[in-house]
Amino acid sequence: PVLTQHPFFGMYSVSDADPRAMYNLLRKNALSDLLLEDGYEVFSENEVAEGMLFVAVGCLRYHFKYKWTDVRKSQWLSEASLWFRWEHAGQAVAASACELVVLDGTRFRQIMYADLPESHKYARAFCQYAKRKGSRMSDALPDIDALNVMAEDLFCPAKA
């Protein structure tokens, strides 16, 4: 359920798209749990991102360009790592004991491109979004409206 808070996974889960890719994320160990103690540094700036992080329990503090932001239950960090090579733009630290769900970026791409080839459309849209954001692109995206539009274009295409 924590993944479906994100527009891509939420719309995918209720769409008519083949569910095989979502099943294979579980079957091929693309998802894992990570338990953290308060104060644990999850990642630091310029470190290569291995995957997307979903907060299941607790709170992370994310630092980007001199500002700290809380990342709470049902929120995420580092979506960019699912679609292209991404270096963290900031630092994340556990603000409390946390449980994260980690989605491995490499396995995700392999599974999506094999089992849900239309996900390329979302990937292209996300890359264009990242280009527009430029140096303002952070690990803690949520321009939720933009993500909703990208997911709707993929899973709810306009009928002609």
C-alpha positions as protocol buffer text, in pm:
chain_id: "A"
residue {
  index: 1
  type: PRO
  ca { x: 0 y: 0 z: 0 }
}
residue {
  index: 2
  type: VAL
  ca { x: 283 y: 248 z: 64 }
}
residue {
  index: 3
  type: LEU
  ca { x: 380 y: 244 z: -306 }
}
residue {
  index: 4
  type: THR
  ca { x: 29 y: 323 z: -426 }
}
residue {
  index: 5
  type: GLN
  ca { x: 47 y: 669 z: -264 }
}
residue {
  index: 6
  type: HIS
  ca { x: 270 y: 761 z: -559 }
}
residue {
  index: 7
  type: PRO
  ca { x: 70 y: 848 z: -874 }
}
residue {
  index: 8
  type: PHE
  ca { x: 256 y: 605 z: -1104 }
}
residue {
  index: 9
  type: PHE
  ca { x: 191 y: 305 z: -877 }
}
residue {
  index: 10
  type: GLY
  ca { x: -153 y: 420 z: -765 }
}
residue {
  index: 11
  type: MET
  ca { x: -285 y: 459 z: -1119 }
}
residue {
  index: 12
  type: TYR
  ca { x: -107 y: 145 z: -1236 }
}
residue {
  index: 13
  type: SER
  ca { x: -272 y: -59 z: -959 }
}
residue {
  index: 14
  type: VAL
  ca { x: -626 y: 36 z: -1070 }
}
residue {
  index: 15
  type: SER
  ca { x: -564 y: 48 z: -1444 }
}
residue {
  index: 16
  type: ASP
  ca { x: -628 y: -216 z: -1709 }
}
residue {
  index: 17
  type: ALA
  ca { x: -249 y: -251 z: -1762 }
}
residue {
  index: 18
  type: ASP
  ca { x: -98 y: -596 z: -1724 }
}
residue {
  index: 19
  type: PRO
  ca { x: -28 y: -646 z: -1351 }
}
residue {
  index: 20
  type: ARG
  ca { x: 271 y: -874 z: -1420 }
}
residue {
  index: 21
  type: ALA
  ca { x: 528 y: -594 z: -1365 }
}
residue {
  index: 22
  type: MET
  ca { x: 393 y: -511 z: -1019 }
}
residue {
  index: 23
  type: TYR
  ca { x: 390 y: -880 z: -928 }
}
residue {
  index: 24
  type: ASN
  ca { x: 749 y: -919 z: -1051 }
}
residue {
  index: 25
  type: LEU
  ca { x: 869 y: -628 z: -838 }
}
residue {
  index: 26
  type: LEU
  ca { x: 782 y: -851 z: -543 }
}
residue {
  index: 27
  type: ARG
  ca { x: 884 y: -1184 z: -691 }
}
residue {
  index: 28
  type: LYS
  ca { x: 1224 y: -1063 z: -815 }
}
residue {
  index: 29
  type: ASN
  ca { x: 1317 y: -889 z: -491 }
}
residue {
  index: 30
  type: ALA
  ca { x: 1307 y: -532 z: -623 }
}
residue {
  index: 31
  type: LEU
  ca { x: 1151 y: -425 z: -292 }
}
residue {
  index: 32
  type: SER
  ca { x: 1310 y: -445 z: 51 }
}
residue {
  index: 33
  type: ASP
  ca { x: 1251 y: -310 z: 401 }
}
residue {
  index: 34
  type: LEU
  ca { x: 1502 y: -93 z: 580 }
}
residue {
  index: 35
  type: LEU
  ca { x: 1477 y: -29 z: 954 }
}
residue {
  index: 36
  type: LEU
  ca { x: 1660 y: 281 z: 1079 }
}
residue {
  index: 37
  type: GLU
  ca { x: 1745 y: 427 z: 1417 }
}
residue {
  index: 38
  type: ASP
  ca { x: 1693 y: 794 z: 1497 }
}
residue {
  index: 39
  type: GLY
  ca { x: 1982 y: 1000 z: 1357 }
}
residue {
  index: 40
  type: TYR
  ca { x: 2093 y: 746 z: 1095 }
}
residue {
  index: 41
  type: GLU
  ca { x: 2219 y: 911 z: 775 }
}
residue {
  index: 42
  type: VAL
  ca { x: 2028 y: 749 z: 488 }
}
residue {
  index: 43
  type: PHE
  ca { x: 2225 y: 921 z: 213 }
}
residue {
  index: 44
  type: SER
  ca { x: 2440 y: 1226 z: 152 }
}
residue {
  index: 45
  type: GLU
  ca { x: 2468 y: 1479 z: -128 }
}
residue {
  index: 46
  type: ASN
  ca { x: 2637 y: 1357 z: -450 }
}
residue {
  index: 47
  type: GLU
  ca { x: 2611 y: 991 z: -348 }
}
residue {
  index: 48
  type: VAL
  ca { x: 2476 y: 770 z: -630 }
}
residue {
  index: 49
  type: ALA
  ca { x: 2114 y: 678 z: -558 }
}
residue {
  index: 50
  type: GLU
  ca { x: 2043 y: 305 z: -561 }
}
residue {
  index: 51
  type: GLY
  ca { x: 1665 y: 333 z: -552 }
}
residue {
  index: 52
  type: MET
  ca { x: 1350 y: 509 z: -444 }
}
residue {
  index: 53
  type: LEU
  ca { x: 1269 y: 528 z: -72 }
}
residue {
  index: 54
  type: PHE
  ca { x: 914 y: 520 z: 65 }
}
residue {
  index: 55
  type: VAL
  ca { x: 853 y: 609 z: 430 }
}
residue {
  index: 56
  type: ALA
  ca { x: 630 y: 340 z: 583 }
}
residue {
  index: 57
  type: VAL
  ca { x: 677 y: 438 z: 949 }
}
residue {
  index: 58
  type: GLY
  ca { x: 850 y: 735 z: 1109 }
}
residue {
  index: 59
  type: CYS
  ca { x: 1000 y: 1049 z: 962 }
}
residue {
  index: 60
  type: LEU
  ca { x: 1308 y: 1144 z: 764 }
}
residue {
  index: 61
  type: ARG
  ca { x: 1461 y: 1491 z: 750 }
}
residue {
  index: 62
  type: TYR
  ca { x: 1578 y: 1593 z: 404 }
}
residue {
  index: 63
  type: HIS
  ca { x: 1827 y: 1878 z: 356 }
}
residue {
  index: 64
  type: PHE
  ca { x: 1844 y: 2055 z: 19 }
}
residue {
  index: 65
  type: LYS
  ca { x: 1989 y: 2397 z: -51 }
}
residue {
  index: 66
  type: TYR
  ca { x: 2003 y: 2519 z: 312 }
}
residue {
  index: 67
  type: LYS
  ca { x: 1649 y: 2402 z: 393 }
}
residue {
  index: 68
  type: TRP
  ca { x: 1529 y: 2100 z: 596 }
}
residue {
  index: 69
  type: THR
  ca { x: 1203 y: 1926 z: 503 }
}
residue {
  index: 70
  type: ASP
  ca { x: 1020 y: 1643 z: 681 }
}
residue {
  index: 71
  type: VAL
  ca { x: 942 y: 1334 z: 475 }
}
residue {
  index: 72
  type: ARG
  ca { x: 667 y: 1140 z: 650 }
}
residue {
  index: 73
  type: LYS
  ca { x: 465 y: 823 z: 613 }
}
residue {
  index: 74
  type: SER
  ca { x: 341 y: 767 z: 256 }
}
residue {
  index: 75
  type: GLN
  ca { x: 595 y: 1013 z: 112 }
}
residue {
  index: 76
  type: TRP
  ca { x: 908 y: 925 z: -83 }
}
residue {
  index: 77
  type: LEU
  ca { x: 1255 y: 1032 z: -189 }
}
residue {
  index: 78
  type: SER
  ca { x: 1470 y: 977 z: -498 }
}
residue {
  index: 79
  type: GLU
  ca { x: 1216 y: 881 z: -763 }
}
residue {
  index: 80
  type: ALA
  ca { x: 1467 y: 994 z: -1025 }
}
residue {
  index: 81
  type: SER
  ca { x: 1676 y: 683 z: -951 }
}
residue {
  index: 82
  type: LEU
  ca { x: 1402 y: 470 z: -1106 }
}
residue {
  index: 83
  type: TRP
  ca { x: 1428 y: 637 z: -1444 }
}
residue {
  index: 84
  type: PHE
  ca { x: 1795 y: 739 z: -1483 }
}
residue {
  index: 85
  type: ARG
  ca { x: 2129 y: 752 z: -1303 }
}
residue {
  index: 86
  type: TRP
  ca { x: 2076 y: 992 z: -1015 }
}
residue {
  index: 87
  type: GLU
  ca { x: 2310 y: 1142 z: -760 }
}
residue {
  index: 88
  type: HIS
  ca { x: 2138 y: 1259 z: -444 }
}
residue {
  index: 89
  type: ALA
  ca { x: 2093 y: 1636 z: -445 }
}
residue {
  index: 90
  type: GLY
  ca { x: 2077 y: 1659 z: -67 }
}
residue {
  index: 91
  type: GLN
  ca { x: 2107 y: 1465 z: 255 }
}
residue {
  index: 92
  type: ALA
  ca { x: 1850 y: 1247 z: 434 }
}
residue {
  index: 93
  type: VAL
  ca { x: 1864 y: 1156 z: 802 }
}
residue {
  index: 94
  type: ALA
  ca { x: 1619 y: 956 z: 1013 }
}
residue {
  index: 95
  type: ALA
  ca { x: 1437 y: 1200 z: 1242 }
}
residue {
  index: 96
  type: SER
  ca { x: 1294 y: 907 z: 1441 }
}
residue {
  index: 97
  type: ALA
  ca { x: 1302 y: 531 z: 1427 }
}
residue {
  index: 98
  type: CYS
  ca { x: 1188 y: 458 z: 1071 }
}
residue {
  index: 99
  type: GLU
  ca { x: 1083 y: 182 z: 842 }
}
residue {
  index: 100
  type: LEU
  ca { x: 1146 y: 245 z: 474 }
}
residue {
  index: 101
  type: VAL
  ca { x: 1044 y: 46 z: 170 }
}
residue {
  index: 102
  type: VAL
  ca { x: 1328 y: 57 z: -81 }
}
residue {
  index: 103
  type: LEU
  ca { x: 1261 y: 5 z: -451 }
}
residue {
  index: 104
  type: ASP
  ca { x: 1583 y: -92 z: -629 }
}
residue {
  index: 105
  type: GLY
  ca { x: 1627 y: 130 z: -936 }
}
residue {
  index: 106
  type: THR
  ca { x: 1812 y: -121 z: -1154 }
}
residue {
  index: 107
  type: ARG
  ca { x: 1570 y: -406 z: -1090 }
}
residue {
  index: 108
  type: PHE
  ca { x: 1276 y: -171 z: -1133 }
}
residue {
  index: 109
  type: ARG
  ca { x: 1393 y: -63 z: -1481 }
}
residue {
  index: 110
  type: GLN
  ca { x: 1460 y: -423 z: -1588 }
}
residue {
  index: 111
  type: ILE
  ca { x: 1116 y: -537 z: -1477 }
}
residue {
  index: 112
  type: MET
  ca { x: 920 y: -237 z: -1605 }
}
residue {
  index: 113
  type: TYR
  ca { x: 1085 y: -229 z: -1945 }
}
residue {
  index: 114
  type: ALA
  ca { x: 1030 y: -605 z: -1988 }
}
residue {
  index: 115
  type: ASP
  ca { x: 680 y: -638 z: -1840 }
}
residue {
  index: 116
  type: LEU
  ca { x: 532 y: -290 z: -1883 }
}
residue {
  index: 117
  type: PRO
  ca { x: 705 y: -146 z: -2192 }
}
residue {
  index: 118
  type: GLU
  ca { x: 466 y: 148 z: -2200 }
}
residue {
  index: 119
  type: SER
  ca { x: 640 y: 272 z: -1883 }
}
residue {
  index: 120
  type: HIS
  ca { x: 895 y: 426 z: -2125 }
}
residue {
  index: 121
  type: LYS
  ca { x: 637 y: 700 z: -2180 }
}
residue {
  index: 122
  type: TYR
  ca { x: 638 y: 794 z: -1811 }
}
residue {
  index: 123
  type: ALA
  ca { x: 1020 y: 771 z: -1805 }
}
residue {
  index: 124
  type: ARG
  ca { x: 1047 y: 1019 z: -2095 }
}
residue {
  index: 125
  type: ALA
  ca { x: 802 y: 1257 z: -1930 }
}
residue {
  index: 126
  type: PHE
  ca { x: 989 y: 1234 z: -1601 }
}
residue {
  index: 127
  type: CYS
  ca { x: 1323 y: 1303 z: -1774 }
}
residue {
  index: 128
  type: GLN
  ca { x: 1174 y: 1611 z: -1942 }
}
residue {
  index: 129
  type: TYR
  ca { x: 1040 y: 1725 z: -1605 }
}
residue {
  index: 130
  type: ALA
  ca { x: 1386 y: 1682 z: -1449 }
}
residue {
  index: 131
  type: LYS
  ca { x: 1545 y: 1883 z: -1732 }
}
residue {
  index: 132
  type: ARG
  ca { x: 1302 y: 2168 z: -1675 }
}
residue {
  index: 133
  type: LYS
  ca { x: 1375 y: 2165 z: -1301 }
}
residue {
  index: 134
  type: GLY
  ca { x: 1751 y: 2171 z: -1364 }
}
residue {
  index: 135
  type: SER
  ca { x: 1948 y: 2256 z: -1049 }
}
residue {
  index: 136
  type: ARG
  ca { x: 1619 y: 2290 z: -857 }
}
residue {
  index: 137
  type: MET
  ca { x: 1560 y: 1916 z: -892 }
}
residue {
  index: 138
  type: SER
  ca { x: 1580 y: 1750 z: -552 }
}
residue {
  index: 139
  type: ASP
  ca { x: 1529 y: 1401 z: -412 }
}
residue {
  index: 140
  type: ALA
  ca { x: 1205 y: 1521 z: -248 }
}
residue {
  index: 141
  type: LEU
  ca { x: 1003 y: 1604 z: -556 }
}
residue {
  index: 142
  type: PRO
  ca { x: 652 y: 1607 z: -494 }
}
residue {
  index: 143
  type: ASP
  ca { x: 518 y: 1835 z: -754 }
}
residue {
  index: 144
  type: ILE
  ca { x: 229 y: 1596 z: -719 }
}
residue {
  index: 145
  type: ASP
  ca { x: 28 y: 1762 z: -997 }
}
residue {
  index: 146
  type: ALA
  ca { x: 305 y: 1700 z: -1250 }
}
residue {
  index: 147
  type: LEU
  ca { x: 337 y: 1337 z: -1138 }
}
residue {
  index: 148
  type: ASN
  ca { x: -40 y: 1290 z: -1166 }
}
residue {
  index: 149
  type: VAL
  ca { x: -39 y: 1424 z: -1523 }
}
residue {
  index: 150
  type: MET
  ca { x: 246 y: 1191 z: -1622 }
}
residue {
  index: 151
  type: ALA
  ca { x: 71 y: 889 z: -1469 }
}
residue {
  index: 152
  type: GLU
  ca { x: -266 y: 981 z: -1621 }
}
residue {
  index: 153
  type: ASP
  ca { x: -109 y: 1016 z: -1967 }
}
residue {
  index: 154
  type: LEU
  ca { x: 24 y: 661 z: -1932 }
}
residue {
  index: 155
  type: PHE
  ca { x: -260 y: 479 z: -1758 }
}
residue {
  index: 156
  type: CYS
  ca { x: -566 y: 687 z: -1853 }
}
residue {
  index: 157
  type: PRO
  ca { x: -504 y: 798 z: -2212 }
}
residue {
  index: 158
  type: ALA
  ca { x: -766 y: 1022 z: -2372 }
}
residue {
  index: 159
  type: LYS
  ca { x: -1010 y: 827 z: -2583 }
}
residue {
  index: 160
  type: ALA
  ca { x: -1030 y: 940 z: -2945 }
}
